[in-house]
């Protein structure tokens, strides 16, 4: 089938408009990808909609987490009436016509809203003013308490930048090495004898030695299953900056275990996230923590620093693996670490209780469970962890 001349037809304009909508939804698209997508449609043709979708997806999607966004945007943009109605109805969360049970992608909703307001300069100007006022006192207070799962695409980017500025001053412990100091329990005999030799054997002061303080080594385990999609990316960016001064080993787990320690050595958080996306192969899959801990025990156990390591386990506890395997692996991990802390986003619900099988096993072994579902909780994380350290 001949697609016609792109200079006179509307196909190129439609593909360009579709790419702009995807870009508003957060997909990294440049002019070369858009041009490649337009060229691919000339070879594929328009007879089969699924062929067109596959061609555009191959040209425009470079990250696994963007696949669902692309599928929903393609269906809405190229006239799937049912999904379009559902997505547009979700632009008004309180509308009674919203279809329950449909996964809400706020990135798609926001991009579609921007598309419908493209021909209304007054509305676009109003939205621009609202976005410019994002750091006002009232909006900042709202974002402090907003659940990460409920944020729109622009709010998520803003909150991610704010999260990178939060520090996590973890308490330090006394190490084995010593240094000269005025408050030590032991006398520094070498300094004492040298000072006495300079004063004809007289001793005027007794120099002392004290133990050096050192940062607690961290083992960070981040759940990257589908239910943790929004939390995983933001918390990786937060921990990349907040734990910079601590020795750390970082692993992502879903159905398998991925070592992100090399990615965390990059100074820029955006580069770290890009490298992590390339390494992780089981993003947005299931959760099998027991199997992942078995992999850690057999391949990475030497990364535990005696009983000084603090484990930060970031998960909602919705595990689909064997409960017996998870229980035995947690027993092994608990014996070889100082503290095991569970950072759980489901604590945003007041009536939450760890009743699921995996969650109940985790709850039996951890030293404490802390909430990490909004900026306010992240800012209070350091003090909450300090209290748990004192009580255990």
Helices and strands as residue ranges (DSSP letters): H 11-24, H 31-44, H 49-60, G 64-66, H 67-77, H 81-89, H 106-116, H 121-132, G 133-135, H 137-145, G 148-150, H 153-163, E 172-181, E 186-187, H 189-198, E 208-215, E 218-223, G 226-228, H 229-242, E 248-253, E 257-259, H 261-264, H 269-279, H 289-299, G 301-303, E 310-314, H 323-335, E 339-343, G 345-348, H 357-365, E 368-370, H 375-379, H 381-391
